[in-house]
Structures are given as structure tokens and as C-alpha cells.
């Protein structure tokens, strides 16, 4: 028996997690839609799109869509890259001089502050924390971009911001420039640069203002 092609409107869509729900035209219960159920198109789904799909039932008895496509959007298969193209892309340099300058500029004050902290307190934690967390955060960015391309569950923005706050903001900055990931979302960038400003302000106060703002912050926290 040939599967029935159904149709409905996408009423909910969480693009960062790659799933949503379709309101079926026949008035039945909402149908779960995962990004992997969509055939490749020239854009990602949006709320209000009309989705054509076949219905199936998962192991939990939930109705979900499969073999779906967005009505009115041309199916655009991804061309298979030739081996020569892959080889060319592999050896293409990605680090630009401007990126090196930006990284050096942003890391100068925190690096000096971390070294001063290590020498005056005999505590090397900042010198270790910054490179380790930057490496971890860069890896999370790369993994999140890979997941986005494959339509898989994404790394949450809260996790990324937490790693940035814990010292991985420089690795995040490099990932944004090299991978072109999370660099155009305004709400994300606002939080990211606030985190960067917090770190730079901390070391600025540590080196030049006698820890005045740090002590003020600690006194406010202790009173609270």
C-alpha cells in the first residue's frame, strides 16, 4: 500500500535544536518533525511553512513526520564534491593576519594580568585555565557547527557562554572568525562581548586600579 502524503502548517520550530511540530490539516494531533526528516532544500524550515510529509509512529507511540519537504521550496540536493576540490579546500590557509592581530590585541591585557597574578599569588590557575578552556570552547563551536549542518541536536548556547565565562572566550572568538559560527546572531554576540568585557575589566582593575572594583564587587556579594 502506497504511503499517504499529508500536509500541515509548521506551528512551532526550534532551529537551534532542529525540531518542531506540524498542525495537520485534518485536525488531528500535532505531528513531530525533526530536521532529518526533511529532504534537502535551499533553506531551513520556518514557522508558517506548509509541510508535506508521510506519517509514522515511533517506539513511544508518538506520530512523527518522515520523507517531508517544504511546499513551494525547490528540493536542492547537495552536489558531491570532487576529490580535487576536497584536496584544494584541505590545504587552503584559513588564518589571516588580521585574525592574528585581533587575537594578540584581545589577549594582551588578560595575559599580562594572568602572569602578574601567578607571580604575586604563586597561583598559576589563570595561566592554565585560559588556554585549556579556549581549546575546549573552540572544540564545542566546531562540534556545534557540524551538528547544525547534519541537522542533529545542537550544543546549547548556555553551555557555550558558560565555557566562555570560565575563560574560553578567546577560543570562542577564534572559532567565530575561522568557522564563521555564531558570529552573525546579534543576541548571542551581545552576551559574548559582555563576557569579554568582564574579563578585560577584571584584569584592568587588577593591574592598574588596585583591585578597587574587585573589592567593591566582593563586598556587595558578601552583603547580599
C-alpha positions in Angstrom: 0.0 0.0 0.0 1.4 3.4 -1.0 2.1 5.7 1.9 -0.3 8.7 2.2 1.2 12.1 1.6 -0.2 14.5 4.2 0.0 18.3 4.6 0.1 20.7 7.5 1.4 24.0 8.8 4.6 24.3 10.9 3.4 26.0 14.1 6.4 25.5 16.3 10.1 25.3 15.3 13.2 25.4 17.5 16.0 25.9 15.0 18.8 25.6 17.5 17.6 22.1 18.4 16.4 21.1 14.9 12.8 20.1 15.6 9.2 21.4 15.7 5.6 20.5 15.3 3.2 20.4 12.4 -0.5 21.2 12.8 -2.1 18.7 10.4 -4.8 19.9 8.0 -7.1 17.1 9.0 -7.3 18.4 12.6 -5.6 15.5 14.3 -2.9 15.8 16.9 0.2 17.8 16.2 2.9 15.9 14.3 6.5 15.9 15.5 9.1 17.0 12.8 12.8 16.5 13.1 15.2 18.3 10.7 16.5 14.9 9.5 13.0 14.0 8.1 13.2 16.9 5.6 14.7 16.4 2.2 17.5 18.8 1.4 16.2 22.2 0.5 17.8 25.6 -0.2 16.7 26.9 3.3 15.8 25.7 6.8 12.1 25.5 7.8 10.3 28.4 9.4 7.1 28.8 11.4 4.2 29.2 8.9 5.7 26.9 6.3 3.4 24.3 4.7 5.0 20.9 5.2 4.2 17.9 3.0 5.0 14.6 4.8 4.3 11.0 5.4 3.3 10.0 9.0 4.9 7.2 11.0 4.8 6.2 14.7 7.9 6.0 16.8 8.6 3.4 19.6 6.9 5.6 22.1 3.7 5.8 20.1 4.2 9.4 19.0 3.2 10.4 15.5 6.2 11.9 13.6 6.8 13.1 10.1 9.1 11.4 7.6 10.0 11.9 3.9 9.0 15.6 4.4 9.5 18.6 2.3 8.5 22.3 2.4 5.8 23.1 -0.1 6.9 25.6 -2.7 10.6 25.2 -1.9 12.7 23.6 -4.5 14.5 20.4 -3.4 18.1 21.1 -3.9 20.4 18.1 -3.5 23.9 18.9 -2.2 26.4 18.3 -5.0 29.1 15.8 -4.2 32.4 17.5 -4.1 35.1 16.1 -6.3 38.3 14.7 -4.7 40.3 17.6 -6.2 38.0 20.1 -4.7 38.3 18.5 -1.3 42.1 18.4 -1.5 42.2 22.1 -2.5 40.0 23.1 0.4 42.0 21.0 2.8 45.2 22.9 2.1 43.7 26.3 1.8 45.1 28.6 4.5 42.5 29.8 6.9 44.4 32.0 9.4 44.5 35.6 8.2 47.0 38.2 9.5 44.1 40.3 10.7 42.9 37.5 12.9 46.3 37.1 14.4 46.4 40.8 15.2 42.9 40.8 16.8 43.8 37.7 18.9 47.0 39.4 20.1 45.2 42.6 20.9 42.4 41.0 22.9 44.7 38.6 24.8 47.4 41.1 25.7 45.8 42.5 28.9 44.4 39.2 30.2 47.8 37.5 29.5 49.7 40.2 31.4 47.2 40.1 34.2 47.3 36.3 34.5 51.1 36.4 34.6 51.1 39.1 37.3 48.5 37.1 39.2 50.7 34.0 39.0 53.8 35.7 40.2 52.3 37.7 43.0 50.0 35.0 44.4 52.0 31.9 43.3 48.8 30.6 41.8 49.1 29.6 38.1 45.4 28.8 37.6 44.6 31.6 35.2 47.7 30.8 33.0 46.4 27.2 32.8 42.7 28.0 32.6 42.7 30.3 29.7 44.4 28.0 27.1 42.6 24.9 28.3 39.1 26.5 28.3 39.8 28.2 24.9 40.8 24.8 23.4 37.6 23.2 24.8 35.4 26.1 23.7 36.8 26.0 20.2 36.1 22.3 20.0 32.5 22.9 21.2 32.0 25.5 18.5 33.3 23.1 15.8 31.1 20.3 17.1 28.0 22.6 17.2 28.6 23.8 13.6 29.0 20.2 12.4 25.7 19.2 14.2 23.9 22.2 12.6 25.0 21.0 9.1 23.8 17.5 9.8 20.5 18.5 11.4 21.5 16.9 14.8 20.9 18.1 18.3 22.8 21.3 18.9 25.2 22.3 21.7 23.1 24.8 23.9 24.1 28.4 23.8 24.1 28.4 27.7 26.9 25.8 27.6 28.9 27.8 25.1 28.5 31.0 27.1 29.4 29.2 30.3 32.7 27.9 28.8 33.4 31.5 27.5 32.8 32.9 31.0 35.1 30.2 32.5 38.0 31.5 30.4 37.3 30.1 26.9 36.2 33.4 25.4 39.4 33.7 23.3 38.9 30.3 21.8 35.3 31.3 21.1 36.5 34.4 19.3 38.9 32.4 17.1 36.1 29.9 16.3 33.7 32.7 15.3 36.2 34.1 12.9 37.6 30.9 11.5 34.4 28.8 11.4 32.0 31.7 10.8 29.8 30.3 13.5 27.7 32.3 16.0 29.2 35.5 14.5 26.0 36.9 13.0 23.5 36.3 15.7 23.1 39.7 17.5 21.6 38.4 20.8 24.5 35.8 21.1 27.1 38.4 20.2 25.8 40.8 22.9 26.2 38.2 25.6 29.6 37.1 24.2 31.1 40.6 24.3 29.7 41.3 27.8 31.7 38.2 28.9 34.8 39.5 27.1 34.3 42.9 28.8 34.0 41.3 32.2 37.3 39.5 31.8 39.2 42.5 30.5 37.7 44.8 33.2 38.8 42.3 35.8 42.5 42.3 34.7 42.4 46.1 34.1 41.4 46.6 37.7 43.9 44.0 38.9 46.8 45.7 37.2 46.0 49.4 37.3 43.3 50.3 39.9 44.5 48.4 43.0 41.6 45.9 42.7 39.2 48.7 43.7 36.3 47.3 41.7 37.0 43.7 42.6 36.9 44.5 46.3 33.7 46.6 45.8 32.1 43.7 44.0 33.2 41.2 46.7 31.8 43.5 49.4 28.4 43.7 47.6 28.3 39.9 47.2 29.1 39.3 50.8 26.4 41.7 52.0 23.9 40.0 49.7 
